[in-house]
């Protein structure tokens, strides 16, 4: 087993990620979306890559 296989094994399944995402969205206030969108846009605007 090489490092790539170990890394893949360490990642959660897609189903686990989806369930966690749904729980986070349910617990997040609606106003938070605006702040996240602004932060994402700022990151895109200031990313030098």
Secondary structure, DSSP 8 states (H G I E B T S, - for coil): --HHHHHHHHS--HHHHHHHHHHHHHHS-TTHHHHHHHHHHHHHHH---
